Amino acid sequence: MSLYQTVKSAITVRQVGEMYGMEPDRHGMVCCPFHSDNHPSMMLNESYYYCFACGANGDAIDLTAKLFDLNRSEEHTSEL
């Protein structure tokens, strides 16, 4: 199992969001940190996130990378 697969199996997208200060409502919705958002438009599920307004989406690693403006290398993306 690769490092990325190990991380993805150990933590959910919702846990990542909560770790970085997002507070999901009872439906798992938060205000999207990637655009000006006054009402929750991003869903944090167990295995992925999706913003219904701007289209941002991905898994736990993608969310962390996007929050910190990091790029995932193609080599590691192909391991997923």
Secondary structure, DSSP 8 states (H G I E B T S, - for coil): --HHHHHHHH--HHHHHHHTT----TTSEE--TTS--SS--EEE-SS-EEETTT--EE-HHHHHHHHTT----HHHHTT-
